[in-house]
Amino acid sequence: MRPFNIEICTNSVASCVEAQKGGAYRVELCAAIPEGGTTPSYGDIALARELLSIKLHVIIRPRGGDFLYSDLEQKIMLKDIEICRQLGVDGIVIGCLTPQGDVDMKRNRELINAAGDMSVTFHRAFDMCRDPFESLENIISLGCERILTSGQQPKAEQGTDLLKKLV
C-alpha cells in the first residue's frame, strides 16, 4: 500500500498542535479561513514553529477576495515571506493571478525567489484560473512543489473529472 502524508489546514496554534497529535505530517497555518485564508500573525507563526516538530507551511495572502494584488500588497507578501524565513517556516502557500485569469508569472516568481529554500505550494487561486492545463504547466515551470485544488469546483468530489485529467 502507498504511504500517505496528511496535511491539515489549521486556523490557530491550538489546531496546529492538535493536528500534530493526530498524526499530521504537515500543517498549513491560515487566519480568516471563511475568507479563503489570510496570513496569520507573527505571534501565531512564531509560536507554531516553537511548538511543532512537523512541517509548518504558512499561507501568504494579505486579504480575502480575489487573487489580483497591488504593488503594495506584493511588498506586504514579500515582507511576510521574509518573516517566515527568519522564523524557520518550512514552506509557504501562494497564488497570484492576472485580471485575465492566468497565473501571474512575474508576481509569483518574485515570491518564490524570496522563499529561498522553503517549499512553495500554489493555493486554490488555481481554481479561478481561466485554463487549468496551461496554468498547471506555468505553475510547474515556476517550481511549485504542489497545488491545492478542488478541480475548479466548490468541493473536490465535484471536480474529480478535472483532477484526474490534471494528474
SULFENHU-V522313 format. One record per residue. N is the residue number from 1. RES is the residue in one small letter. SS is DSSP state (@ for helix, = for strand, . for the rest). Layout:
{{N	RES	SS} {N	RES	SS}}
This chain:
{{1	m	.} {2	r	.} {3	p	.} {4	f	.} {5	n	.} {6	i	.} {7	e	=} {8	i	=} {9	c	=} {10	t	=} {11	n	.} {12	s	.} {13	v	@} {14	a	@} {15	s	@} {16	c	@} {17	v	@} {18	e	@} {19	a	@} {20	q	@} {21	k	@} {22	g	.} {23	g	.} {24	a	.} {25	y	.} {26	r	=} {27	v	=} {28	e	=} {29	l	=} {30	c	.} {31	a	=} {32	a	.} {33	i	@} {34	p	@} {35	e	@} {36	g	.} {37	g	.} {38	t	=} {39	t	.} {40	p	.} {41	s	.} {42	y	@} {43	g	@} {44	d	@} {45	i	@} {46	a	@} {47	l	@} {48	a	@} {49	r	@} {50	e	@} {51	l	@} {52	l	.} {53	s	.} {54	i	.} {55	k	=} {56	l	=} {57	h	=} {58	v	=} {59	i	=} {60	i	.} {61	r	.} {62	p	.} {63	r	.} {64	g	.} {65	g	.} {66	d	.} {67	f	.} {68	l	.} {69	y	.} {70	s	.} {71	d	@} {72	l	@} {73	e	@} {74	q	@} {75	k	@} {76	i	@} {77	m	@} {78	l	@} {79	k	@} {80	d	@} {81	i	@} {82	e	@} {83	i	@} {84	c	@} {85	r	@} {86	q	@} {87	l	@} {88	g	.} {89	v	.} {90	d	.} {91	g	=} {92	i	=} {93	v	=} {94	i	=} {95	g	.} {96	c	.} {97	l	=} {98	t	.} {99	p	.} {100	q	.} {101	g	.} {102	d	.} {103	v	=} {104	d	.} {105	m	@} {106	k	@} {107	r	@} {108	n	@} {109	r	@} {110	e	@} {111	l	@} {112	i	@} {113	n	@} {114	a	@} {115	a	@} {116	g	.} {117	d	.} {118	m	.} {119	s	=} {120	v	=} {121	t	=} {122	f	=} {123	h	.} {124	r	@} {125	a	@} {126	f	@} {127	d	@} {128	m	@} {129	c	.} {130	r	.} {131	d	.} {132	p	@} {133	f	@} {134	e	@} {135	s	@} {136	l	@} {137	e	@} {138	n	@} {139	i	@} {140	i	@} {141	s	@} {142	l	@} {143	g	.} {144	c	.} {145	e	.} {146	r	=} {147	i	=} {148	l	.} {149	t	.} {150	s	.} {151	g	.} {152	q	.} {153	q	.} {154	p	.} {155	k	.} {156	a	@} {157	e	@} {158	q	@} {159	g	@} {160	t	@} {161	d	@} {162	l	@} {163	l	@} {164	k	@} {165	k	@} {166	l	@} {167	v	.}}
